[in-house]
Amino acid sequence: MIGLTYGQEIWKRCYDLNNATWNRPGALKLLTDEINKYKTDILALLRSKMDKKKREQV
C-alpha cells in the first residue's frame, strides 16, 4: 500500500508542477527534473526492499 500512496503523491506533485509552469518557458524541463528526482527515490526504495529480501533468504 505504501507504494501506491507514494506513487499518487508523486503524480500529484508532478501534476501541480505541470499546471503551475505549463505556460512558462522551461516548463517541460522543470517537470522532467521533478520526475527524475522521484524516479531516483523510487529506485532506491525498491533496491533497499530487494536487498532486505535477499538478506532474509540467506
C-alpha positions in Angstrom: 0.0 0.0 0.0 2.9 2.4 0.7 4.0 2.2 -3.0 0.6 3.2 -4.2 0.4 6.1 -1.8 3.9 7.3 -2.7 3.1 7.0 -6.4 0.0 9.0 -6.0 1.9 11.7 -4.2 4.5 11.9 -6.9 1.8 12.1 -9.6 0.0 14.9 -7.7 3.2 16.9 -7.3 4.2 16.5 -10.9 0.6 17.4 -11.9 0.6 20.5 -9.7 4.1 21.5 -11.1 2.9 21.0 -14.6 -0.2 23.2 -14.1 1.9 25.9 -12.4 4.6 26.0 -15.0 3.0 24.9 -18.3 2.8 28.5 -19.8 6.2 29.4 -18.7 9.4 28.8 -20.6 11.3 25.8 -19.4 8.2 24.1 -18.0 9.0 20.8 -19.6 12.5 20.8 -18.2 11.2 21.6 -14.7 8.7 18.8 -14.9 11.3 16.3 -16.2 13.7 17.2 -13.4 11.0 16.7 -10.8 10.0 13.3 -12.3 13.7 12.2 -12.4 14.2 13.2 -8.8 11.3 11.0 -7.7 12.3 8.2 -10.0 15.7 8.1 -8.3 13.9 7.9 -4.9 11.6 5.1 -6.1 14.5 3.1 -7.5 16.4 3.5 -4.2 13.3 2.3 -2.3 12.9 -0.7 -4.5 16.6 -1.6 -4.2 16.5 -1.5 -0.4 13.4 -3.7 -0.4 15.1 -6.2 -2.7 18.3 -6.2 -0.6 16.3 -6.8 2.5 14.5 -9.8 0.9 17.9 -11.2 -0.2 19.2 -10.9 3.4 16.2 -12.7 4.7 16.7 -15.6 2.3 20.3 -16.2 3.5 
